[in-house]
């Protein structure tokens, strides 16, 4: 786990960071970033436990309720996500990881939400 650099989470109707709930967690700096609606650049960033919220047009995350812990080879991220009313229909949950040497596991679908 010590070699892991970044974990990204994408919640969207398709594998595209634009107009999505797209988060990146940088392990070493313990920094969480919410990507802007354009799919590039930050809508905001902070650290788990901060008294702040990250938001774009698709979702909001209260950092104060967020945590990230590493135990052995297991990274656990507690991430309460509030999807905004504009989000509806089938939303896929994708995960991407990359280590410090640039080795990565491409986007993998980890689930589907039916949002009404």
Secondary structure, 3 states (H helix, E strand, C coil): CCCEEEEEEEEECCCCCCCCEEEEEECCCCEEEEECCCCCCEEEEEECCCCCEEECCCEEEEHHHCEEEEECCEEEEECCEEECCCCCEEEEEEEEEEECCCCEEEEEEEEEEEEC
